[in-house]
Amino acid sequence: MVRICFRKPEEGEPSQSMNCDRLLAVITQEFPSLKDTHSTRIALGRAMKTFGFESTDCGHVAHYKVVQLRLAA
């Protein structure tokens, strides 16, 4: 689901910085059956790290640099 909705930005390409709340909001637009639970958020954070998305820590909340690929219809 992450790879359908987002990709890593190329060097010098503009990107968005999103925390798990914003990422999950985009993903649930594309996949409405996905439940917004604590375990879903943890799994999302792990997936972002596994896929190698660059992150920054802002007040103990990870923000990932992403390029959004698709918008919900």
PyMOL Python script that loads the backbone (N, CA, C, O; Angstrom):
from pymol import cmd

cmd.read_pdbstr("""\
ATOM      1  N   MET A   1       0.820  -1.195   0.000  1.00  0.00           N
ATOM      2  CA  MET A   1       0.000   0.000   0.000  1.00  0.00           C
ATOM      3  C   MET A   1       0.863   1.257   0.000  1.00  0.00           C
ATOM      4  O   MET A   1       0.543   2.249  -0.656  1.00  0.00           O
ATOM      5  N   VAL A   2       1.964   1.195   0.750  1.00  0.00           N
ATOM      6  CA  VAL A   2       2.864   2.350   0.801  1.00  0.00           C
ATOM      7  C   VAL A   2       3.413   2.651  -0.590  1.00  0.00           C
ATOM      8  O   VAL A   2       3.429   3.802  -1.025  1.00  0.00           O
ATOM      9  N   ARG A   3       3.857   1.617  -1.272  1.00  0.00           N
ATOM     10  CA  ARG A   3       4.473   1.821  -2.592  1.00  0.00           C
ATOM     11  C   ARG A   3       3.458   2.220  -3.660  1.00  0.00           C
ATOM     12  O   ARG A   3       3.840   2.783  -4.686  1.00  0.00           O
ATOM     13  N   ILE A   4       2.198   1.946  -3.443  1.00  0.00           N
ATOM     14  CA  ILE A   4       1.169   2.375  -4.388  1.00  0.00           C
ATOM     15  C   ILE A   4       0.889   3.865  -4.215  1.00  0.00           C
ATOM     16  O   ILE A   4       0.606   4.565  -5.187  1.00  0.00           O
ATOM     17  N   CYS A   5       0.969   4.343  -2.983  1.00  0.00           N
ATOM     18  CA  CYS A   5       0.612   5.734  -2.689  1.00  0.00           C
ATOM     19  C   CYS A   5       1.799   6.697  -2.667  1.00  0.00           C
ATOM     20  O   CYS A   5       1.624   7.893  -2.899  1.00  0.00           O
ATOM     21  N   PHE A   6       3.004   6.192  -2.393  1.00  0.00           N
ATOM     22  CA  PHE A   6       4.162   7.067  -2.209  1.00  0.00           C
ATOM     23  C   PHE A   6       5.412   6.473  -2.846  1.00  0.00           C
ATOM     24  O   PHE A   6       5.504   5.269  -3.085  1.00  0.00           O
ATOM     25  N   ARG A   7       6.364   7.348  -3.110  1.00  0.00           N
ATOM     26  CA  ARG A   7       7.702   6.910  -3.505  1.00  0.00           C
ATOM     27  C   ARG A   7       8.706   7.854  -2.872  1.00  0.00           C
ATOM     28  O   ARG A   7       8.364   8.946  -2.419  1.00  0.00           O
ATOM     29  N   LYS A   8       9.966   7.402  -2.853  1.00  0.00           N
ATOM     30  CA  LYS A   8      11.038   8.243  -2.329  1.00  0.00           C
ATOM     31  C   LYS A   8      11.346   9.331  -3.345  1.00  0.00           C
ATOM     32  O   LYS A   8      11.342   9.062  -4.547  1.00  0.00           O
ATOM     33  N   PRO A   9      11.613  10.553  -2.896  1.00  0.00           N
ATOM     34  CA  PRO A   9      11.967  11.616  -3.838  1.00  0.00           C
ATOM     35  C   PRO A   9      13.364  11.416  -4.412  1.00  0.00           C
ATOM     36  O   PRO A   9      14.260  10.908  -3.738  1.00  0.00           O
ATOM     37  N   GLU A  10      13.530  11.818  -5.647  1.00  0.00           N
ATOM     38  CA  GLU A  10      14.853  11.834  -6.266  1.00  0.00           C
ATOM     39  C   GLU A  10      15.638  12.996  -5.666  1.00  0.00           C
ATOM     40  O   GLU A  10      15.054  13.906  -5.078  1.00  0.00           O
ATOM     41  N   GLU A  11      16.945  12.966  -5.810  1.00  0.00           N
ATOM     42  CA  GLU A  11      17.778  14.041  -5.264  1.00  0.00           C
ATOM     43  C   GLU A  11      17.396  15.371  -5.907  1.00  0.00           C
ATOM     44  O   GLU A  11      17.342  15.482  -7.132  1.00  0.00           O
ATOM     45  N   GLY A  12      17.134  16.370  -5.084  1.00  0.00           N
ATOM     46  CA  GLY A  12      16.780  17.697  -5.556  1.00  0.00           C
ATOM     47  C   GLY A  12      15.315  17.858  -5.928  1.00  0.00           C
ATOM     48  O   GLY A  12      14.886  18.964  -6.254  1.00  0.00           O
ATOM     49  N   GLU A  13      14.545  16.796  -5.888  1.00  0.00           N
ATOM     50  CA  GLU A  13      13.123  16.847  -6.243  1.00  0.00           C
ATOM     51  C   GLU A  13      12.316  17.350  -5.044  1.00  0.00           C
ATOM     52  O   GLU A  13      12.598  16.970  -3.908  1.00  0.00           O
ATOM     53  N   PRO A  14      11.327  18.190  -5.284  1.00  0.00           N
ATOM     54  CA  PRO A  14      10.484  18.632  -4.172  1.00  0.00           C
ATOM     55  C   PRO A  14       9.724  17.446  -3.572  1.00  0.00           C
ATOM     56  O   PRO A  14       9.288  16.545  -4.288  1.00  0.00           O
ATOM     57  N   SER A  15       9.577  17.466  -2.266  1.00  0.00           N
ATOM     58  CA  SER A  15       8.881  16.378  -1.583  1.00  0.00           C
ATOM     59  C   SER A  15       8.028  16.953  -0.465  1.00  0.00           C
ATOM     60  O   SER A  15       8.135  18.126  -0.109  1.00  0.00           O
ATOM     61  N   GLN A  16       7.187  16.099   0.071  1.00  0.00           N
ATOM     62  CA  GLN A  16       6.371  16.471   1.216  1.00  0.00           C
ATOM     63  C   GLN A  16       6.926  15.759   2.445  1.00  0.00           C
ATOM     64  O   GLN A  16       7.453  14.651   2.347  1.00  0.00           O
ATOM     65  N   SER A  17       6.805  16.395   3.582  1.00  0.00           N
ATOM     66  CA  SER A  17       7.194  15.781   4.843  1.00  0.00           C
ATOM     67  C   SER A  17       5.905  15.406   5.572  1.00  0.00           C
ATOM     68  O   SER A  17       5.118  16.275   5.947  1.00  0.00           O
ATOM     69  N   MET A  18       5.699  14.102   5.769  1.00  0.00           N
ATOM     70  CA  MET A  18       4.455  13.636   6.379  1.00  0.00           C
ATOM     71  C   MET A  18       4.744  12.726   7.563  1.00  0.00           C
ATOM     72  O   MET A  18       5.660  11.904   7.524  1.00  0.00           O
ATOM     73  N   ASN A  19       3.950  12.887   8.616  1.00  0.00           N
ATOM     74  CA  ASN A  19       4.022  11.957   9.737  1.00  0.00           C
ATOM     75  C   ASN A  19       3.055  10.804   9.461  1.00  0.00           C
ATOM     76  O   ASN A  19       2.352  10.812   8.451  1.00  0.00           O
ATOM     77  N   CYS A  20       3.019   9.825  10.345  1.00  0.00           N
ATOM     78  CA  CYS A  20       2.180   8.647  10.115  1.00  0.00           C
ATOM     79  C   CYS A  20       0.699   9.000  10.027  1.00  0.00           C
ATOM     80  O   CYS A  20      -0.039   8.348   9.288  1.00  0.00           O
ATOM     81  N   ASP A  21       0.244  10.021  10.764  1.00  0.00           N
ATOM     82  CA  ASP A  21      -1.157  10.438  10.670  1.00  0.00           C
ATOM     83  C   ASP A  21      -1.513  10.847   9.244  1.00  0.00           C
ATOM     84  O   ASP A  21      -2.513  10.390   8.690  1.00  0.00           O
ATOM     85  N   ARG A  22      -0.695  11.704   8.658  1.00  0.00           N
ATOM     86  CA  ARG A  22      -0.961  12.179   7.293  1.00  0.00           C
ATOM     87  C   ARG A  22      -0.791  11.067   6.270  1.00  0.00           C
ATOM     88  O   ARG A  22      -1.583  10.960   5.334  1.00  0.00           O
ATOM     89  N   LEU A  23       0.240  10.231   6.440  1.00  0.00           N
ATOM     90  CA  LEU A  23       0.444   9.115   5.525  1.00  0.00           C
ATOM     91  C   LEU A  23      -0.766   8.184   5.547  1.00  0.00           C
ATOM     92  O   LEU A  23      -1.267   7.774   4.500  1.00  0.00           O
ATOM     93  N   LEU A  24      -1.224   7.860   6.745  1.00  0.00           N
ATOM     94  CA  LEU A  24      -2.349   6.949   6.888  1.00  0.00           C
ATOM     95  C   LEU A  24      -3.634   7.552   6.319  1.00  0.00           C
ATOM     96  O   LEU A  24      -4.465   6.829   5.770  1.00  0.00           O
ATOM     97  N   ALA A  25      -3.802   8.861   6.445  1.00  0.00           N
ATOM     98  CA  ALA A  25      -4.981   9.516   5.866  1.00  0.00           C
ATOM     99  C   ALA A  25      -5.004   9.339   4.348  1.00  0.00           C
ATOM    100  O   ALA A  25      -6.060   9.075   3.772  1.00  0.00           O
ATOM    101  N   VAL A  26      -3.861   9.480   3.705  1.00  0.00           N
ATOM    102  CA  VAL A  26      -3.778   9.295   2.251  1.00  0.00           C
ATOM    103  C   VAL A  26      -4.028   7.828   1.892  1.00  0.00           C
ATOM    104  O   VAL A  26      -4.775   7.527   0.961  1.00  0.00           O
ATOM    105  N   ILE A  27      -3.401   6.930   2.632  1.00  0.00           N
ATOM    106  CA  ILE A  27      -3.541   5.500   2.339  1.00  0.00           C
ATOM    107  C   ILE A  27      -4.992   5.044   2.514  1.00  0.00           C
ATOM    108  O   ILE A  27      -5.494   4.267   1.702  1.00  0.00           O
ATOM    109  N   THR A  28      -5.667   5.514   3.560  1.00  0.00           N
ATOM    110  CA  THR A  28      -7.051   5.083   3.779  1.00  0.00           C
ATOM    111  C   THR A  28      -8.014   5.667   2.748  1.00  0.00           C
ATOM    112  O   THR A  28      -9.102   5.122   2.558  1.00  0.00           O
ATOM    113  N   GLN A  29      -7.645   6.758   2.078  1.00  0.00           N
ATOM    114  CA  GLN A  29      -8.455   7.242   0.961  1.00  0.00           C
ATOM    115  C   GLN A  29      -8.391   6.248  -0.184  1.00  0.00           C
ATOM    116  O   GLN A  29      -9.394   5.994  -0.850  1.00  0.00           O
ATOM    117  N   GLU A  30      -7.226   5.694  -0.410  1.00  0.00           N
ATOM    118  CA  GLU A  30      -7.018   4.729  -1.493  1.00  0.00           C
ATOM    119  C   GLU A  30      -7.516   3.334  -1.097  1.00  0.00           C
ATOM    120  O   GLU A  30      -8.013   2.585  -1.938  1.00  0.00           O
ATOM    121  N   PHE A  31      -7.378   2.991   0.188  1.00  0.00           N
ATOM    122  CA  PHE A  31      -7.759   1.675   0.715  1.00  0.00           C
ATOM    123  C   PHE A  31      -8.683   1.877   1.917  1.00  0.00           C
ATOM    124  O   PHE A  31      -8.232   1.772   3.057  1.00  0.00           O
ATOM    125  N   PRO A  32      -9.959   2.163   1.684  1.00  0.00           N
ATOM    126  CA  PRO A  32     -10.870   2.503   2.788  1.00  0.00           C
ATOM    127  C   PRO A  32     -11.093   1.386   3.807  1.00  0.00           C
ATOM    128  O   PRO A  32     -11.533   1.658   4.924  1.00  0.00           O
ATOM    129  N   SER A  33     -10.802   0.146   3.448  1.00  0.00           N
ATOM    130  CA  SER A  33     -11.006  -0.946   4.400  1.00  0.00           C
ATOM    131  C   SER A  33      -9.901  -1.012   5.458  1.00  0.00           C
ATOM    132  O   SER A  33     -10.046  -1.726   6.450  1.00  0.00           O
ATOM    133  N   LEU A  34      -8.810  -0.285   5.265  1.00  0.00           N
ATOM    134  CA  LEU A  34      -7.719  -0.273   6.240  1.00  0.00           C
ATOM    135  C   LEU A  34      -8.162   0.482   7.492  1.00  0.00           C
ATOM    136  O   LEU A  34      -8.631   1.617   7.411  1.00  0.00           O
ATOM    137  N   LYS A  35      -8.010  -0.149   8.625  1.00  0.00           N
ATOM    138  CA  LYS A  35      -8.415   0.455   9.894  1.00  0.00           C
ATOM    139  C   LYS A  35      -7.288   1.303  10.469  1.00  0.00           C
ATOM    140  O   LYS A  35      -6.120   0.919  10.411  1.00  0.00           O
ATOM    141  N   ASP A  36      -7.644   2.454  11.021  1.00  0.00           N
ATOM    142  CA  ASP A  36      -6.690   3.361  11.656  1.00  0.00           C
ATOM    143  C   ASP A  36      -6.559   2.955  13.123  1.00  0.00           C
ATOM    144  O   ASP A  36      -7.305   3.423  13.983  1.00  0.00           O
ATOM    145  N   THR A  37      -5.591   2.070  13.386  1.00  0.00           N
ATOM    146  CA  THR A  37      -5.360   1.598  14.745  1.00  0.00           C
ATOM    147  C   THR A  37      -3.904   1.854  15.127  1.00  0.00           C
ATOM    148  O   THR A  37      -3.077   2.197  14.282  1.00  0.00           O
ATOM    149  N   HIS A  38      -3.616   1.683  16.386  1.00  0.00           N
ATOM    150  CA  HIS A  38      -2.242   1.869  16.872  1.00  0.00           C
ATOM    151  C   HIS A  38      -1.291   0.894  16.174  1.00  0.00           C
ATOM    152  O   HIS A  38      -0.189   1.272  15.775  1.00  0.00           O
ATOM    153  N   SER A  39      -1.719  -0.348  16.031  1.00  0.00           N
ATOM    154  CA  SER A  39      -0.844  -1.335  15.391  1.00  0.00           C
ATOM    155  C   SER A  39      -0.645  -1.024  13.907  1.00  0.00           C
ATOM    156  O   SER A  39       0.420  -1.308  13.359  1.00  0.00           O
ATOM    157  N   THR A  40      -1.644  -0.453  13.258  1.00  0.00           N
ATOM    158  CA  THR A  40      -1.497  -0.050  11.853  1.00  0.00           C
ATOM    159  C   THR A  40      -0.448   1.046  11.732  1.00  0.00           C
ATOM    160  O   THR A  40       0.367   1.028  10.809  1.00  0.00           O
ATOM    161  N   ARG A  41      -0.462   1.993  12.651  1.00  0.00           N
ATOM    162  CA  ARG A  41       0.510   3.084  12.634  1.00  0.00           C
ATOM    163  C   ARG A  41       1.930   2.569  12.870  1.00  0.00           C
ATOM    164  O   ARG A  41       2.877   3.030  12.233  1.00  0.00           O
ATOM    165  N   ILE A  42       2.070   1.620  13.778  1.00  0.00           N
ATOM    166  CA  ILE A  42       3.381   1.029  14.037  1.00  0.00           C
ATOM    167  C   ILE A  42       3.879   0.299  12.797  1.00  0.00           C
ATOM    168  O   ILE A  42       5.038   0.442  12.408  1.00  0.00           O
ATOM    169  N   ALA A  43       2.997  -0.487  12.178  1.00  0.00           N
ATOM    170  CA  ALA A  43       3.371  -1.220  10.962  1.00  0.00           C
ATOM    171  C   ALA A  43       3.734  -0.256   9.832  1.00  0.00           C
ATOM    172  O   ALA A  43       4.653  -0.526   9.059  1.00  0.00           O
ATOM    173  N   LEU A  44       3.025   0.856   9.735  1.00  0.00           N
ATOM    174  CA  LEU A  44       3.322   1.853   8.710  1.00  0.00           C
ATOM    175  C   LEU A  44       4.711   2.454   8.927  1.00  0.00           C
ATOM    176  O   LEU A  44       5.482   2.589   7.977  1.00  0.00           O
ATOM    177  N   GLY A  45       5.028   2.811  10.154  1.00  0.00           N
ATOM    178  CA  GLY A  45       6.357   3.346  10.460  1.00  0.00           C
ATOM    179  C   GLY A  45       7.461   2.354  10.135  1.00  0.00           C
ATOM    180  O   GLY A  45       8.505   2.730   9.601  1.00  0.00           O
ATOM    181  N   ARG A  46       7.233   1.101  10.454  1.00  0.00           N
ATOM    182  CA  ARG A  46       8.224   0.070  10.135  1.00  0.00           C
ATOM    183  C   ARG A  46       8.381  -0.097   8.631  1.00  0.00           C
ATOM    184  O   ARG A  46       9.494  -0.261   8.130  1.00  0.00           O
ATOM    185  N   ALA A  47       7.260  -0.055   7.911  1.00  0.00           N
ATOM    186  CA  ALA A  47       7.325  -0.189   6.452  1.00  0.00           C
ATOM    187  C   ALA A  47       8.094   0.975   5.839  1.00  0.00           C
ATOM    188  O   ALA A  47       8.887   0.776   4.918  1.00  0.00           O
ATOM    189  N   MET A  48       7.869   2.182   6.340  1.00  0.00           N
ATOM    190  CA  MET A  48       8.581   3.348   5.806  1.00  0.00           C
ATOM    191  C   MET A  48      10.087   3.179   6.009  1.00  0.00           C
ATOM    192  O   MET A  48      10.870   3.498   5.115  1.00  0.00           O
ATOM    193  N   LYS A  49      10.488   2.690   7.156  1.00  0.00           N
ATOM    194  CA  LYS A  49      11.914   2.457   7.418  1.00  0.00           C
ATOM    195  C   LYS A  49      12.452   1.339   6.541  1.00  0.00           C
ATOM    196  O   LYS A  49      13.548   1.449   5.990  1.00  0.00           O
ATOM    197  N   THR A  50      11.683   0.263   6.410  1.00  0.00           N
ATOM    198  CA  THR A  50      12.104  -0.875   5.591  1.00  0.00           C
ATOM    199  C   THR A  50      12.308  -0.465   4.134  1.00  0.00           C
ATOM    200  O   THR A  50      13.256  -0.914   3.489  1.00  0.00           O
ATOM    201  N   PHE A  51      11.418   0.388   3.612  1.00  0.00           N
ATOM    202  CA  PHE A  51      11.514   0.838   2.223  1.00  0.00           C
ATOM    203  C   PHE A  51      12.551   1.943   2.046  1.00  0.00           C
ATOM    204  O   PHE A  51      12.791   2.389   0.923  1.00  0.00           O
ATOM    205  N   GLY A  52      13.168   2.391   3.139  1.00  0.00           N
ATOM    206  CA  GLY A  52      14.270   3.343   3.059  1.00  0.00           C
ATOM    207  C   GLY A  52      13.876   4.794   2.899  1.00  0.00           C
ATOM    208  O   GLY A  52      14.659   5.591   2.382  1.00  0.00           O
ATOM    209  N   PHE A  53      12.671   5.157   3.333  1.00  0.00           N
ATOM    210  CA  PHE A  53      12.279   6.558   3.270  1.00  0.00           C
ATOM    211  C   PHE A  53      13.061   7.354   4.304  1.00  0.00           C
ATOM    212  O   PHE A  53      13.202   6.929   5.450  1.00  0.00           O
ATOM    213  N   GLU A  54      13.563   8.502   3.895  1.00  0.00           N
ATOM    214  CA  GLU A  54      14.321   9.370   4.804  1.00  0.00           C
ATOM    215  C   GLU A  54      13.357   9.977   5.812  1.00  0.00           C
ATOM    216  O   GLU A  54      12.258  10.408   5.461  1.00  0.00           O
ATOM    217  N   SER A  55      13.785  10.003   7.072  1.00  0.00           N
ATOM    218  CA  SER A  55      12.921  10.566   8.102  1.00  0.00           C
ATOM    219  C   SER A  55      13.677  11.580   8.941  1.00  0.00           C
ATOM    220  O   SER A  55      14.902  11.545   9.057  1.00  0.00           O
ATOM    221  N   THR A  56      12.906  12.476   9.516  1.00  0.00           N
ATOM    222  CA  THR A  56      13.429  13.435  10.481  1.00  0.00           C
ATOM    223  C   THR A  56      12.546  13.358  11.713  1.00  0.00           C
ATOM    224  O   THR A  56      11.365  13.022  11.624  1.00  0.00           O
ATOM    225  N   ASP A  57      13.121  13.668  12.853  1.00  0.00           N
ATOM    226  CA  ASP A  57      12.391  13.616  14.109  1.00  0.00           C
ATOM    227  C   ASP A  57      11.972  15.025  14.484  1.00  0.00           C
ATOM    228  O   ASP A  57      12.804  15.924  14.602  1.00  0.00           O
ATOM    229  N   CYS A  58      10.685  15.207  14.669  1.00  0.00           N
ATOM    230  CA  CYS A  58      10.156  16.522  15.028  1.00  0.00           C
ATOM    231  C   CYS A  58       9.286  16.343  16.274  1.00  0.00           C
ATOM    232  O   CYS A  58       8.135  15.916  16.182  1.00  0.00           O
ATOM    233  N   GLY A  59       9.840  16.669  17.420  1.00  0.00           N
ATOM    234  CA  GLY A  59       9.098  16.510  18.667  1.00  0.00           C
ATOM    235  C   GLY A  59       8.751  15.068  18.963  1.00  0.00           C
ATOM    236  O   GLY A  59       7.637  14.772  19.394  1.00  0.00           O
ATOM    237  N   HIS A  60       9.690  14.169  18.737  1.00  0.00           N
ATOM    238  CA  HIS A  60       9.535  12.730  18.965  1.00  0.00           C
ATOM    239  C   HIS A  60       8.520  12.093  18.011  1.00  0.00           C
ATOM    240  O   HIS A  60       7.994  11.017  18.296  1.00  0.00           O
ATOM    241  N   VAL A  61       8.245  12.748  16.889  1.00  0.00           N
ATOM    242  CA  VAL A  61       7.366  12.198  15.858  1.00  0.00           C
ATOM    243  C   VAL A  61       8.150  12.155  14.552  1.00  0.00           C
ATOM    244  O   VAL A  61       8.687  13.170  14.108  1.00  0.00           O
ATOM    245  N   ALA A  62       8.214  10.977  13.942  1.00  0.00           N
ATOM    246  CA  ALA A  62       8.943  10.832  12.677  1.00  0.00           C
ATOM    247  C   ALA A  62       8.135  11.434  11.532  1.00  0.00           C
ATOM    248  O   ALA A  62       6.936  11.192  11.396  1.00  0.00           O
ATOM    249  N   HIS A  63       8.821  12.218  10.720  1.00  0.00           N
ATOM    250  CA  HIS A  63       8.251  12.779   9.495  1.00  0.00           C
ATOM    251  C   HIS A  63       9.068  12.218   8.334  1.00  0.00           C
ATOM    252  O   HIS A  63      10.296  12.305   8.328  1.00  0.00           O
ATOM    253  N   TYR A  64       8.377  11.645   7.358  1.00  0.00           N
ATOM    254  CA  TYR A  64       9.037  10.990   6.231  1.00  0.00           C
ATOM    255  C   TYR A  64       8.928  11.860   4.988  1.00  0.00           C
ATOM    256  O   TYR A  64       7.883  12.453   4.722  1.00  0.00           O
ATOM    257  N   LYS A  65      10.030  11.931   4.221  1.00  0.00           N
ATOM    258  CA  LYS A  65      10.034  12.669   2.961  1.00  0.00           C
ATOM    259  C   LYS A  65       9.468  11.763   1.881  1.00  0.00           C
ATOM    260  O   LYS A  65      10.020  10.698   1.606  1.00  0.00           O
ATOM    261  N   VAL A  66       8.361  12.188   1.265  1.00  0.00           N
ATOM    262  CA  VAL A  66       7.672  11.359   0.287  1.00  0.00           C
ATOM    263  C   VAL A  66       7.227  12.186  -0.914  1.00  0.00           C
ATOM    264  O   VAL A  66       7.111  13.409  -0.846  1.00  0.00           O
ATOM    265  N   VAL A  67       6.986  11.488  -2.003  1.00  0.00           N
ATOM    266  CA  VAL A  67       6.297  12.052  -3.158  1.00  0.00           C
ATOM    267  C   VAL A  67       5.026  11.240  -3.299  1.00  0.00           C
ATOM    268  O   VAL A  67       5.068  10.019  -3.448  1.00  0.00           O
ATOM    269  N   GLN A  68       3.887  11.933  -3.249  1.00  0.00           N
ATOM    270  CA  GLN A  68       2.610  11.235  -3.340  1.00  0.00           C
ATOM    271  C   GLN A  68       2.349  10.841  -4.785  1.00  0.00           C
ATOM    272  O   GLN A  68       2.458  11.672  -5.687  1.00  0.00           O
ATOM    273  N   LEU A  69       2.005   9.578  -5.008  1.00  0.00           N
ATOM    274  CA  LEU A  69       1.811   9.067  -6.360  1.00  0.00           C
ATOM    275  C   LEU A  69       0.376   9.133  -6.839  1.00  0.00           C
ATOM    276  O   LEU A  69       0.121   9.473  -7.995  1.00  0.00           O
ATOM    277  N   ARG A  70      -0.550   8.817  -5.977  1.00  0.00           N
ATOM    278  CA  ARG A  70      -1.930   8.713  -6.395  1.00  0.00           C
ATOM    279  C   ARG A  70      -2.836   9.447  -5.430  1.00  0.00           C
ATOM    280  O   ARG A  70      -2.554   9.546  -4.235  1.00  0.00           O
ATOM    281  N   LEU A  71      -3.916   9.952  -5.964  1.00  0.00           N
ATOM    282  CA  LEU A  71      -4.954  10.553  -5.145  1.00  0.00           C
ATOM    283  C   LEU A  71      -6.185   9.679  -5.253  1.00  0.00           C
ATOM    284  O   LEU A  71      -6.453   9.107  -6.309  1.00  0.00           O
ATOM    285  N   ALA A  72      -6.928   9.570  -4.179  1.00  0.00           N
ATOM    286  CA  ALA A  72      -8.148   8.769  -4.217  1.00  0.00           C
ATOM    287  C   ALA A  72      -9.130   9.377  -5.221  1.00  0.00           C
ATOM    288  O   ALA A  72      -9.232  10.597  -5.353  1.00  0.00           O
ATOM    289  N   ALA A  73      -9.830   8.521  -5.906  1.00  0.00           N
ATOM    290  CA  ALA A  73     -10.793   8.978  -6.908  1.00  0.00           C
ATOM    291  C   ALA A  73     -12.066   9.463  -6.262  1.00  0.00           C
ATOM    292  O   ALA A  73     -12.989   9.885  -6.958  1.00  0.00           O
TER     293      ALA A  73
END
""", "prot")
cmd.dss("prot")
cmd.show_as("cartoon", "prot")
cmd.util.cbc("prot")
cmd.orient("prot")
